[in-house]
């Protein structure tokens, strides 16, 4: 397992090295701020030092492959815990303290905020443990008794509160003792659970034999399925899962941010929830829901459907959940704050459909390799930066609903025709990305 962990660090050095350099700089930055708000940047760095990278490998079937090795499920699970939680937390703590020590060397007359620095190191461990729980597979364990499923659901809910709540409360996280204690307790629970349930992650995610699930239904004569085949089933199941997850995420963000004591005006809070909600929905539905499904594109191409229908299915995997969550959010915002809030929310989710459709086209064209994920992250960061600039400088938010709908429809239609062209005339998108491998230890 040690060689597998070292191989993981070697393959992802191009992500870990810049993140480590930023962690060192963040230690300097904490001293410059004098211990003021910096929690958000610690969280962002933890996302790229931990299980997010492991999640990309797991989507390629790494966990099932490891079961063929002479390793127990406990060794695999806790080994990956050390690789994505223990070792990165220790490294980030050392880097943060090193950056602060270098700052203190050049500013000997000033005091180092040692308490805030220690709290930042502690929350590195907790956020890494929370990411491990969210990505490695806590929610994939669907079998067991109702008590086990309830426990998994509670831990998953706490992990979601820890992730999105800390994003919204980052300015008060190290300033208000009550908020700090709340997230500290959740982080400790989730991190401890991730360690003790690391073995169950492996069994629940990659077991070759599924456990027997007793059925209470009476035996009946088998009836062959009728209908339109697997494509409607694919759209229905992926839509229900994606819509349920995104709606719960947006609702949690709204409850945490739209509070009177936050110190922000109601209009600003409403716009922030609409913008951040649509951006986070795009992030999760495209990268963790729609794009991984394109690895089955070779099989989808063998179905007796046209290129136009297949291109529509590819775009619908990302667009339908985003559109449904946007409509529901706009209705709730309209009932709560009036027509203006509904239009603002609907526009935020409508404009996010354009980069979502573009992302699906690029993943179809270029495949689902490492470079495509980097490109998609650049699109996410670019849209999150450009859209507020357009709203503040070019009065993008005051664009009429009809014109904005026409603009978004044109972008989605263009992506549809480009995706259809790739599906009909190219086979590059159906080839699995090549993986350059070498014997372990060589």
N, C-alpha and C positions, 0 to 999 in steps of 0.2 A: 504493500500500500504506500510505503514511503516513496518508491520510484514513481508511482502514479501521481502522487501529490507534486513531486518535483517536475514531472512532465507537464502537469497542469500549469504550474508557474512558468515553465519555459515556453509553452505555446501561447500564453496570454501576456508575455512580457511587454508587448507594445501597448497594452492598456494599463498594466500595473505600474510600469515605470513612470509615465506621466502623472498618474494618480499619486504615486509616492512623492514625486517632486512637488505636486500641489499640496500634499499633506505637510511637507516640510515648510512650504511657504505659508500655509495656514497657521502654523505655530508662530511665525513671525507676525502675521496679521492679527492674531489674537492679542499679542502684546501691544501692537500699535493701537488697537481699539480700546485697550485698557480693560478688557473683559466684557465689552458690550456685545450686542447680538452677533453671533457667528454660527448659531446652531444649524442653520439651513445648509451652509457650505460643508459642515461636518457630515451631515446626512447625505448630501450629494456624493461626496467622496466615498462614503461607506457603501453606497450602491454599486460602485465600480471596483471596490476592493474585495467584495464578498461573493455571494452566491449568484449574482446576476450573470457572471461569466460562466459559472457552473451550469446555470440553466440553459445556456446555449448548447452545451455539450449533452445535457440530458435530453434535449429535443431530438438529438441524432441517435438516441438509443444507447447511450453510454452505460446507464444503470443495468440494463438487461445484459449487455456484453460482459460487465464485470462479474455477473453471477456465474459465468463459466470459469472464472479463476478460482484457485484454492483459497478463497477468502470467505469468511462468514458475513452475514448481513450486518452484524454489529461492527465488524472491522471496516466494512465499506462505509456504512453510515457515519460512524464517528470519525473515520479518517477524512471524509469530506467535510465534517464539521470543523475539524482542525484546519483544513485547507481553506475554508471560506469564512470562518469565524475566529478561531483561536489565533492562528498565525497572523492574519491581517490586522486583528485588533492589537496584538503586541507590536507589530510593525508600525501601525499608525500612531500608537502611543509614543513610541521611540522617536518617530519623525516629528510629531508635534512638539515634544519636549526639546528636540534638537534645534528646531527652528526658533523656539523661545529662548534657548540658551545662546544661540548666535546673536539674536537681537539684544539680549542682556549684555553680551560681550561688547557691543558697539554703543550701548547706552547704560553704562554702569550706574549712573545716578538715578535711574528710574526703577521702579518696582515691577517685578514680573507678577501678573495676575495668576498666582499659583493655584488658587482654588478653582477658578474658571477653567484653567488648563487641565486640572485633574478631573473635573466634571466632563470636559470634552472627551478625554480618554475613556472615561467610564461609559459615556453614551456611544462611543465608537463600538464597544463590545455589544451593547444592547441593540443598536441599530443593525449591526452585522448579524446578530442572532435572529432579529426580526426578519431580515431579508432571507436568511436561510429557511426559516419557517414558511415564508410566503412563497418562495420559488422552488425549494427542493422537493416539496411534495406533501405538505400537511393536508391540503385539500384533496389530494388524490386517493386517500384511503377511504373508500366508499363502503367497505364491508365491515362486518362486526355487529355487535349488539347495539341496541339503541343508546346505551350509556356511552359506548365508545364513539359512536357517531356524534353524540351530543358534545362529548369532550373535544373532538376534533373541530366541531363547529364553533365552540366557544374560543378555542385557541386561535382559530382563523379570524374570528371577529376581533379579538384583541390585537392580532397582528395588523389588521386593517386600520384599527383606531390608532395604533402606534405610528404607522407609516404616514397616513394622511393627516392625523391630528397634529403630529409634530411639524409637518409642513406648514400648517396654518398657525400654530402657536409658537413658531420658532423665535419670534421677537420677545416673548415673555417666558420662554422655557427656563432660562437660567436666571430670570429676574424675579419671578413670583414663586414662592415656596410651594403653594398649593398645586399649581400646574406642574412644577418640577416633580413633586412627590407622586402625583397621579401617573405621569408617564414613566417615572422610575419604577413604580410597582408593576405596571404593565410590561415594561421591557424585561424586568427580572423574570416574571412569570413565563413570558414567551421564550426567552433565551434558555432558561432551565428546561422547559418542555422540549425545545429543539435538541438539547443534548440527550435527554433520556428517551426521546422518541426517534432518534436518528436511525435505529435499526428498523422501526416500523415504516420509516420513509422508504427504505429500500424494498421491503417486502410488499408494501402497498403499491409501489410504483412499477416494479419490474418483475414481480413474481410470474413464473411461467404458468402456474396452475392457480386459477382463481378459486377461492374458498367456496364451498357449497352454501348457497343461500336458500334456506327453507322457504317454500311457498305455501301460502294458505289457500290458494285457489284450487277449486275442485278440478279433477282431470276432465278434460273435454276433448272432443274430436278436433284434430288439427285442421286449421283452415289456412290455405296458402294465402300469402299477402297479395293484395291487389293495389294498383295505383300507378304512380308515375316513376317508380324505381327509386334509386338511391339519392338522386339529386334533390328532390323535395325533402327527403329525410335529412340530408346534410344541411340544407338551409334552415329547416325547422329547428333542429337540435342546436346548431351553432347560434342561431338567433336567440333562442330562449336562454341559453347559458350566458351569452354575451350581454343580452339586455338585462338580465337579472343582476349580473355582477356590476355592470356600469351604473344601473339605477341605484343600487345599494351604495356604491362609492360616491356618486353625486349627492345622494341624500345625506350621507355622513359628512361630506365636505360642507354642505349647506348648514347643517345643524351646528357644526363647530365654528363656522366663520360668521354666520349671521346672528351674532349675539350683541346686545346693546353695549356691553362693557368693553368691546374691542377697541373703542376709540376712533373708529372710522365712520364716515358718513354712510347712511343707508344706500345711497346711489353707488358710491364707490364699492361697498361690500357686494352689492348685487352684480355689478359689472365684473368684479374680481371672481365671484363664484361662477358666472357664466363663462368667462374666459378660461380660468383654470380648470373648470369642470370639463369643458369641451376638449381642452388640450390633453388632460389626463386620460379622458376616454379614448381619444385618438391614439395615445401612446400605448395603452393596454390592449385595445381591440386589434390594432394593426400588428404590433410586434409579438404579442403573446397569444393571439387568437387566429387572425386571418393568415398572416404570412407563413406560420408553421404548417398550415394546411396545404400550402402550395407544394410541399414535398411529395404529395400524392398526385401531382399534376400528370405524371406519366400514366397513372391508372385512370384518371379522369378522361384522358384523351381517348382511351379505348371504349368509352361509353358511346352508345348510339345517339349522340346529340350533336348539334351543329356547332360551328366555331362561335357563332354569335351568342348562342345560349350559354356556352361554356364561359365566354368572356363576361357575360352578364352575371353568372354565378360567382366568378372570381371577385368582381367588384361588389356584389351584394354581400359577401362575407363580412366586409368592413363597413359598408354604407348603411345597410338595413339596421343594425343595432344602434349606430350613431344617430340615424334619423329618428328612430323610435324614442330614444332617450331624450333627444332634443325636443321633440313634440311634447312629451310628458313634462319635461322641465319648463318649457314655455307655458304650458297650461297652468302648472302650479305657480309659476312666477306671476302670471297674469291675475290669478285669483288672489294672490297675496299682496302684490304691489301695483297692479294696474296694467294697462295696455302697454305702456312704455317698457316696463320690465319684461313683458312677454316678447315684444319685438326684439329687444336687445339679446335676450337669451336665445331666441330662435335664430337670429343672425349669427351668433357665435357658433352654434352647432351646424348651421348651414354652410358657413365658410370653411369649416374644418373638413367638409366632405371633399373639397378639391384636393388638399394634400393627401387625404386618405386614398382617393382614387389614383392619384399619381404614385403613391407608394405601392399599391397593388400592381400597377402596370410595370414599375421598375423591378419588383420581385419576380413577376412573370417573365420579364425580358432577360434579366441578369441572373436569375436563379436565387437560391436562398443561402448563399455562402456568407462568409464573414464580411466581405466588402459591402454587400447589400445592407447588412445591419448597420454598418458605419454610416452609409449614405442615408438610411432612414432616420438615424439619430440626428444627423445634420439637418434634415428636413424638419424634424420636430423642434430642434433648437431654433432654427431659422424662423419658423412660423410663430413660435412663442415670442420671438423678439420683434419680428416685422409687424405683426398684427397690431400690437399696442401703438407702434409708431404711426401706422396708417390711421388709426383712430384719432390720435392726438394732433397730428400734423396735417393730414390730408382730409380730415373730416370723413373718414371712411364709415364711421358709425351712423352718420346722417344720410347714408345712401338709401334711396327708396327701396322698399321691400321687393317691388317688381323687378327693378334693375339688378339688385343683388341676387335674386333668384335666377334671373336670366344668366348672370355671370357664372354662378356656380353650376347651373345646368350645362352651360357650354363647356366648362372645364371637365365635368364628369363625362359628357358625351365624347369629348376629344380623347380622354383616357380609355373610354370603352372601345372606340375605333382602333386606337393603337394596340390595346390588348388583344382585340380580335385579329388584328394583322399578325401579331406575334404568334397567337395560337394557331392560325391557319397556315402561316408560311415559314415558321421557324421551329426547329427542334431543340434549340439551345436551352430553353427554359425547362425542358423535361429531363435533362441530364443532371444527375446528382453531382454536387460540387466535389471536385477531387480533393482528397485528403492525403497530404504527404506524410507518410509514417515511416518510422525507423524503429528497430528493436529497442526495447527498454534497456537503458543503461549504456547504449552505444554512444 
